[in-house]
């Protein structure tokens, strides 16, 4: 095992109700102007190595996987797994944005839906949503953003079934897309769940939000990732929710030439540099301000605490905003 893989994962122990603990001076600021920690490919902690390969994977990989799965599966696992913590553990750590990539397994005739990243998860979408709902009952002042996307293999009927499930599970906790999303207003009205549904099927549903832009660098080099994010900042932030992705991406040729490595090793090596950059950022409505910051292996390098701490820059003092 490499030194990077042995490096301790530093937990954020005091962030399970960080929204409730924010200064009252921040209660009237829209959530899209606060700094919010998020997890990239949230559900990859429960990948099922015996499941079929993601339909979006290359045809060559699918062929090789049919011949020598004993070689391909460990490699896929090392580079597809971006999280190690369950939904509840991520919530307790302070994560409030969740990247949920939903799919139907090929040839599955049931209504069961799963999550996907390289391969499918063994946890169903239904079970995951119930876990979110149960946790929120315990923390009524915490709000989550569930970003539902991909929808690989979903028919119109399955979209309708999923949307019904979202409404049935979260009920009155679902925040309409017409609502003012400040903490004070959410607490007043009892809303705790903002569902972003990146598909036209959501257009006629007032309690579903449109897709949230995700700044994805598609780079394996952390310096190039930061350069990409800085270029995006120069062009100006979107008006509503958006995500700055700190996640590194390794293409197939890189993986083949680094078979002894893993996404975890790559991420942990890069986090000191990336988090140094994060600490210099600011939330708010300004052109170069950030909102949601999502990453992999979210217990690393005080990822969550450093992002939450950015909100202190919004506090008003006698000398103005600092």
N, C-alpha and C positions, 0 to 999 in steps of 0.2 A: 504493500500500500504506500502511495506517495505521501510526502509531507503535507501537500495541500489537502489530501483526503483525510489526513489525521488531524488537521487543524480543528479545534473545537468550534462547534456552532454556538454562537453567542445568542442566547435567548433574550427577548424583550419582555421582562416579567411583569411590568407595571402598566401595560397598555391595553388591557382587556376592555376598559371602559373609558378610553382616552377622549372620546367625543363628549361624554358627560362631564369630564374634568377640564375641558377647555375654558379659558377665561370668558366671562360674560361679554366682554368686548368683541368676541368673535361669533356670538350667537346669531347675529343678523347679517353675516357675510354668506353669500351663496356657497354651497359646497363646491361648485366649480371654480371658486376663487380661493379655496383652501388647499393645503398640501395634504394629500391622502395617499397612504401606502397601499400598494396593490401587489397581487401575485400573478405572474405570467404563467399560463397553462396550469391553472390552479389544481386541476384534478389529476395531474400526472403522478401524484404520489401513489396512486392505486392502479397502475397499468397492469393489465393481465397479459403476461408473456405467452399464454396459450391461445390468445385470441387471434383472429385474422389480422393481417397487416392493414393499416389505413389505406383506403382506396386511392388516396392522393399520392401515395408513394410510387417511386419509379417502377416501371415494368421489369427492369433488370433485377432490382432488389426482390421483387415478388418471385421471380423465377428462381433466383439463388436461394431464397428463403424456403422454397418448396423442396430444394435438393439438400441443403445443409443448414437446417434451422438451428442446430446446436452451435453453429458459428455466428449466424446472423442475429439471433435473438439477444444474446448478451450485448452485442454491439448496439443494437437498436435501443435496448434498455438504458445503456450508459449515456446515450446522447438524446434520448427522448424524455427522460425523467428530469423535470425542472424543479420539483418540490418534494420534500420528504415528510411534510406535516399534513395531518388530516384537516378537514374543514374546521372542526372545532378548535384544533391547535392553532390554525392560522387566524381564526377569529380572536382567540385569546391572546395571540401575539400582537394584535392590533391591525391586521389587514382588513381593509374595508372595500377594496375593489377586487373582484374575482373574475378572471378570464375563463369562461366556460364554453368549451368547444364541443358542440353537441353533434351526435351522429347516430345513425341506425346501422347496426351490424348487417353486412351483406347476407342475404338469404334468411334473415330473421323475420318470421311471420307474425311475431307478437308486437305489442305496442311499446315494448321496452326500448328505452333510449339510453345511450351511454355517452361518455366523453371520449375524445380521441386525441392522440398525439403520437404518431408512429404506429401504435397499436391502440386497442380500445381498453377502457377501464373495466374492472369487475364491479365497481359501484355504479348503480343506475342513476339516471337523472332524478327520478322520483325520490330515491333515498337521500341524495345530496340536498335537494330542496327541503326535504323534511328536516334534515340536520340544521340547515340555516334557520328555519322557522322555530325550531325548538330552542336554539341558542338565543335568538332574539327575544323570546319570551322572558328570559332571565335578565336581559339587558335592554330595557325599554327605551333608553336614551341613545342607543347606538344605531346607526343607519349603515346599510350596505348597498353597494352598487354591483349588480349581477349582470355582467356583459355576456349575453348569449349570442353565439355566432357559429359559423361554418355550416351547421345543419346538414351534414353529409348524409344523403340518402333519404331525407325526409320528404314525404308526400304532403299534399295539402291536408289530408286527413290527420297525418301525424303532427303537422304544425298546429292544427286546431286542438288536437289532444294535448299537446304540450302547453299551449296557451291556457287551456282550461285548467290544467294541473297547476300552473303558476297562480292563477286566480283562486283556485280552490285551496291551495296550501297557504298562501300569504294573506288572502282575504283583504281586510281593511288596512293591513299594513302596506299595501301597494300604493306608492305615491303616483298620482296622475302626472302626465307630462305637461300639464298646464299649471302646475303648482309652483309656488315660490319655495325653493329648496334651501332655506336657511334652517339651522338647527332649531331656533326658536319656533318657527312655523311647523316643522316636522313634529316636534315634541307636542305642540298644541293640538295638532290634528291626529296624532298617533301613527304617522307614517314612518316606516323603517326600511322599506325596500324600494329601490329604484332599479327596475329591470330594463336594460337596454337589449333590444331584440333586433338584430341586424338582418332583417328580411322584410320584404313587402307585406308579408302576412300580418305584421304588427300595425300597419297603417290605420286600420279602422278601430284600433283599441286605444282608448285614451289613457289607460293605465300601463301602457308599454311605451318606452322611449326609443328613439331611433338609435342606430349604431353610433358608438363613441369612437372618434378618431384615435388611432393608435400609431404613435411615431415609432416605427420599427426600422432600425438601421440596417438589419440584415448583414451584420459584420461580425467577424470573429475577433477582431482587434479592438480592445477597449478604447484606445486613442481615436480610432476611426469612428467608433460608436459616439463618443463625445463630440467629435467634429460634426457628425451628422446632426445630433441634437442641437448643437449651437447654430448650425445653418437653419434648422427649422425655427429656432427661436428668432433669428434675424428676420424671418418672413412674417412672424407674428403668430400668436396663439389663437386658436378658435375661440368663439364667444362663449361656448358652453363647456361641458365636460370634455376632457381629452387626456390621453395617456402618453407620457414619455417613457418609452421602454428601455430599461437598463439591461435587457436580456441579450446575451451574445448568441450568434447563430453560426454554426459550423456547417459548411456545405459538404457534400459527399466526398469530394477529393481531399478535403482537409481531414475528415474522419479516417479515410483509408490510410493516409500518411501519418496518423497519430492514433493507431489502434490501442496503444497502451494507456491513452488518456481518457478523459470523460468530461461531460459538460460540467459536472460538479467541480472537478479539479480546475477547469478553465475559469469558471465563475469565481471560485474562492481566491484564485490568484489575482483576479482583476478587481475584486471588490474594494480594496484599499484605495486604488486610483479612482474608481467610479464614485465611491462615497465621498471622497474629497471634493469631487466636482459637485455632488448633490448638496453638500453643506454650503456651497456658495450660491445656491439658487434661492429664489423667492417665489412664494405664492402671490396671488392677487390678480387684478384685472389687466395689469400692464401688458404691453406687447410681448415682452420677453419673460413673462412670469409662467410658472409651471402649475399644474394641478395634480393629477394622479401620477405617481411614479411607481412603475411596476417592475419587479425583478424576479429572479430565480433564487431558490434556496433562501427564503426570506428571513431566516433566523441568523444569517451571516452578518458580521460586521455592524451590528446595531442598525441594520437596514431600516427597520420600522421606526425606531426612536429618532433617528436622524431626520427622517422625513416629517414626522409629527412636529419635531422641534422647529422646523421652518416656519410654522404658523406664528411663532413668537415675533417674527419680523412684521406681522400685521398689527401687533398691539399698539394702540395709541398711547402716547405719553405727552407730557407737557411740551415736548419739542416736535410733536407730530408723529408720523409713522416712521419707524426705524427698522 
